[in-house]
């Protein structure tokens, strides 16, 4: 006989009600002195408990049928899950390839260039991260077209503006100088300035003239951690105006807190390092 889910739902509903009725009447019967004070009411409790017990006698058969159905259905569900994962990965790989990128990794964690795609299969969602889960960029539905569009949008946004390396390094040098004045430099090396402090100053240094003429949300140009990291990756030189930019590798504890480190990729394929501080030092020229 085939398993009827609708019938099973009704049976489980009856069993659930019977359990609640039995529990409620047992609590009433258990009240101290209740039998002596109101024996007829307690007799009614016993009748209701017996009725619940009679219904619960059906439980073994219902649970046995449910268990058998579960075992048979689980195999079909697992097969459907594997088909879903295979299809999603294949469709996503094709769509990102059409956009000029390559999908790497294995479900539930995939990579496209500098982005990590974490598939939350049980929730029907995907998290899109910059780098090795360093900065959360987006959360979207598990749909190949939506995923591909979101991934390519983020990647193209990062590279939307060409990098003027000389101007960028001059802005970075100015930000370092300002941040150095506002922060307590490390006693061991007063040239070291935390990356978070430098980014705060760099964001202001990069504001257009319209912002300084009329500072408000509409004229403010956002410049965040992800773009800063990507621009640092794009540099082909770290020398400007006789000064060389140097990066200090972060400790393990520093990498656990976003404000104390910044992940910077070495390549467009996602290899990178966390850095905690930036310094500028004069280039030593040979005599």
C-alpha positions in Angstrom: 0.0 0.0 0.0 1.4 3.4 -1.0 2.1 6.0 1.7 -0.5 8.8 1.7 1.1 12.0 3.1 -2.2 13.7 3.6 -3.5 10.8 5.7 -0.2 10.7 7.7 -0.5 14.4 8.5 -4.0 13.8 9.9 -2.9 10.8 11.9 0.1 12.7 13.3 -2.3 15.5 14.2 -4.6 13.1 16.1 -1.5 11.7 17.9 -0.2 15.1 18.8 -3.6 16.2 20.2 -3.9 12.9 22.2 -0.4 13.6 23.7 -1.4 17.1 24.7 -4.7 15.9 26.2 -3.0 13.2 28.2 -0.4 15.6 29.5 -3.0 18.2 30.4 -5.2 15.8 32.3 -2.3 14.2 34.1 -1.2 17.6 35.3 -4.7 18.2 36.6 -4.9 14.8 38.3 -1.5 15.4 39.9 -2.7 18.4 41.7 -2.4 17.7 45.5 -5.7 16.9 47.2 -7.7 17.1 43.9 -9.1 13.5 44.2 -10.5 14.2 47.7 -11.8 17.7 46.9 -13.4 16.9 43.5 -13.4 13.2 42.8 -15.9 13.5 39.9 -13.7 15.9 38.0 -10.8 13.7 38.5 -12.8 10.8 37.2 -13.4 12.8 34.0 -9.6 13.3 33.8 -9.1 9.6 33.9 -11.7 9.0 31.1 -9.9 11.6 28.9 -6.5 10.0 29.7 -7.9 6.6 28.7 -9.3 8.0 25.4 -5.9 9.6 24.7 -4.2 6.2 25.4 -6.5 4.4 23.0 -5.6 6.9 20.2 -1.9 6.6 21.0 -2.1 2.8 20.4 -2.1 3.7 16.7 1.3 5.4 17.1 3.6 2.3 16.4 1.8 1.6 13.0 1.8 5.2 12.0 5.5 5.7 12.9 6.5 2.4 11.2 4.8 3.6 7.9 6.4 7.0 8.3 9.9 5.5 8.9 9.6 3.2 5.8 8.5 6.1 3.7 11.3 8.3 5.0 13.9 5.6 4.1 12.6 5.2 0.6 12.2 8.9 0.0 15.6 10.0 1.3 17.3 8.2 -1.6 15.3 10.1 -4.1 15.9 13.4 -2.3 19.7 12.8 -2.2 19.6 12.0 -5.9 17.7 15.3 -6.5 20.3 17.2 -4.4 23.2 15.8 -6.4 21.4 16.7 -9.6 20.7 20.2 -8.4 24.4 20.8 -7.4 25.7 19.3 -10.6 23.3 21.4 -12.7 24.0 24.6 -10.8 27.7 24.2 -11.0 27.6 23.5 -14.7 25.3 26.4 -15.5 27.3 28.8 -13.4 30.6 27.7 -14.9 29.2 28.3 -18.4 27.7 31.7 -17.5 30.9 33.1 -15.8 32.9 31.7 -18.8 30.7 33.6 -21.1 31.5 36.7 -19.1 35.3 36.0 -19.4 35.9 34.4 -16.0 36.7 30.9 -14.7 34.8 29.0 -12.0 37.0 27.0 -9.7 36.6 25.0 -6.5 34.0 22.5 -5.4 30.5 22.9 -4.0 29.8 24.2 -1.4 32.7 26.7 -1.9 33.5 28.0 -5.3 35.9 30.8 -6.6 35.7 33.2 -9.4 38.9 35.4 -9.6 39.1 37.2 -6.3 35.7 36.2 -5.1 34.6 33.3 -3.0 31.1 31.9 -3.5 29.8 30.1 -0.4 26.7 28.0 -1.2 24.3 27.7 1.6 22.4 24.8 0.1 20.0 24.3 3.0 19.0 27.9 2.9 18.7 28.3 -0.8 21.2 31.2 -0.7 24.8 32.0 -1.7 27.2 34.4 0.0 29.6 36.2 -2.2 32.8 37.2 -0.5 35.8 39.2 -1.5 39.0 37.1 -1.0 39.0 34.1 1.3 35.8 35.2 3.1 37.4 38.5 4.2 34.6 40.9 3.2 31.0 39.9 2.6 29.8 41.6 -0.7 26.4 40.1 -1.3 23.8 37.4 -0.5 21.7 36.1 -3.4 19.4 33.2 -4.3 20.9 29.9 -5.5 20.2 30.6 -9.2 23.0 30.4 -11.8 21.9 33.5 -13.7 21.5 35.6 -10.6 24.8 34.4 -9.2 26.7 35.0 -12.5 25.2 38.5 -12.9 26.1 39.4 -9.3 29.6 38.0 -9.5 30.5 39.8 -12.7 29.0 43.0 -11.5 31.2 43.0 -8.4 34.3 42.1 -10.4 33.7 44.7 -13.1 32.9 47.4 -10.4 36.3 46.8 -8.8 38.1 47.3 -12.1 35.7 50.0 -13.5 38.2 52.9 -13.0 41.8 52.7 -14.4 44.4 53.1 -11.7 46.7 56.1 -11.9 49.5 54.5 -9.9 51.4 57.7 -9.4 48.4 59.6 -8.1 47.2 56.7 -6.0 50.6 56.4 -4.3 50.8 60.2 -3.7 47.3 60.0 -2.1 48.4 57.0 -0.1 51.6 58.8 1.1 49.5 61.9 2.1 47.1 59.6 4.0 50.0 57.9 5.7 51.4 61.3 6.8 48.0 62.4 8.2 47.3 59.1 9.9 50.8 59.1 11.4 50.1 62.5 13.0 46.7 61.4 14.4 47.7 58.0 15.7 50.3 56.8 18.2 53.1 55.4 16.1 54.7 52.1 17.2 57.6 52.7 19.5 59.6 50.0 17.7 59.1 51.7 14.4 57.4 55.1 14.3 56.9 54.8 10.5 54.3 52.0 10.9 50.7 53.2 10.7 47.7 50.8 11.0 45.9 50.1 7.7 42.6 51.1 9.2 43.8 54.5 10.1 45.3 55.0 6.7 42.2 54.0 4.9 40.1 56.5 6.9 42.5 59.3 5.8 42.7 58.0 2.2 39.0 58.1 1.9 39.0 61.8 2.7 42.1 62.5 0.6 40.4 61.1 -2.4 37.2 63.2 -2.1 36.5 65.4 -5.1 36.5 69.2 -5.0 32.7 69.2 -5.0 32.7 67.4 -1.6 34.9 70.0 0.0 32.9 72.8 -1.4 29.7 71.3 -0.1 30.3 68.3 2.2 27.2 66.0 2.3 26.1 62.5 1.5 25.4 63.4 -2.1 28.9 64.7 -2.9 30.7 62.1 -0.8 32.5 59.4 -2.9 32.7 56.0 -1.2 36.0 54.3 -1.0 36.0 51.1 1.1 38.2 48.3 2.2 37.5 46.1 -0.8 38.4 48.8 -3.4 41.5 49.8 -1.3 42.7 46.2 -1.2 42.1 45.7 -5.0 43.9 49.0 -5.8 46.9 47.9 -3.7 46.9 44.6 -5.7 47.0 46.5 -9.0 50.1 48.5 -8.1 53.2 47.5 -10.3 55.4 49.8 -8.2 55.4 51.1 -4.6 57.8 54.0 -5.1 56.7 57.6 -5.4 58.6 60.9 -4.9 61.6 59.2 -3.5 59.6 57.2 -0.9 58.9 53.5 -0.9 55.7 52.0 0.5 56.1 48.9 2.6 53.6 46.5 4.1 53.7 44.7 7.4 52.3 41.2 7.5 49.5 40.8 10.1 49.7 38.4 13.0 47.1 35.6 13.3 45.2 37.5 16.0 45.2 40.7 13.9 43.6 38.8 10.9 40.6 37.9 13.1 39.6 41.5 13.4 38.7 43.5 10.2 39.8 46.8 11.7 43.3 45.6 12.5 44.2 44.0 9.1 43.5 44.1 5.4 43.7 41.2 3.0 45.5 42.2 -0.2 45.7 39.7 -3.1 49.0 39.0 -4.9 47.3 37.7 -8.0 43.9 38.0 -9.6 43.4 34.3 -8.8 42.9 34.9 -5.1 46.3 34.3 -3.5 47.0 37.0 -0.9 48.2 38.1 2.5 46.8 40.0 5.5 48.7 43.1 6.3 48.4 45.2 9.5 50.4 48.3 8.8 51.8 50.5 6.1 55.0 52.6 6.2 56.8 54.9 3.8 60.6 55.2 3.9 63.1 57.2 1.8 64.8 55.1 -0.9 68.4 54.5 0.1 70.6 55.4 -2.9 74.0 54.0 -3.3 76.9 56.5 -2.8 
